[in-house]
Amino acid sequence: MQKHDLHKKHVNDDGANDLSNCVPACYSCNRQKWKFCFEDWYNESNKSYTEDRINKIHIC
């Protein structure tokens, strides 16, 4: 994996600028989320969505 493969993506764009509000995201996901609210972007209609992933994100 190269350094530019993962990006730090804010879960809440208006939230804290620290690890409590960040998840790693590939370039494609980072671009797709853009300025959308996390819940509007990552939900059951997102082809990458899984309950396991959302649970891991919400635990942090």
C-alpha positions in Angstrom: 0.0 0.0 0.0 1.3 3.4 -0.9 1.0 6.4 1.4 -1.6 8.1 -0.8 -3.9 5.1 -0.9 -5.8 6.0 2.3 -7.2 9.4 3.3 -8.3 10.7 6.6 -12.0 11.4 6.2 -14.1 13.4 8.7 -17.3 11.6 9.7 -18.9 14.9 10.5 -17.5 17.8 8.4 -18.4 20.3 11.1 -17.0 18.1 13.9 -13.6 17.9 15.6 -10.4 17.7 13.5 -9.0 14.8 15.5 -9.2 11.0 15.4 -12.5 10.9 17.2 -14.1 12.3 14.0 -12.1 10.4 11.4 -12.1 7.1 9.5 -9.6 5.9 6.9 -11.1 6.0 3.4 -9.8 5.0 0.0 -9.5 7.8 -2.6 -12.7 6.7 -4.3 -14.8 6.7 -1.1 -13.2 10.0 0.0 -14.3 11.6 -3.3 -17.8 10.1 -3.1 -18.5 11.3 0.4 -17.3 14.8 -0.4 -19.5 17.2 1.6 -22.4 14.9 2.3 -23.4 14.1 5.9 -21.9 10.7 6.8 -25.3 9.1 7.4 -26.6 10.4 4.0 -23.7 8.9 2.2 -23.0 5.7 4.1 -26.2 3.8 4.5 -27.9 0.7 3.2 -28.1 2.2 -0.3 -24.3 2.5 -0.5 -22.8 -0.5 -2.3 -20.0 -0.7 0.3 -22.2 -0.6 3.3 -22.1 -3.4 5.9 -23.5 -3.5 9.4 -20.0 -4.6 10.6 -18.4 -1.5 9.1 -20.9 0.9 10.5 -20.6 -0.7 13.9 -16.9 -0.3 13.9 -17.2 3.4 12.9 -19.7 4.2 15.6 -17.7 2.4 18.3 -14.8 4.9 17.8 
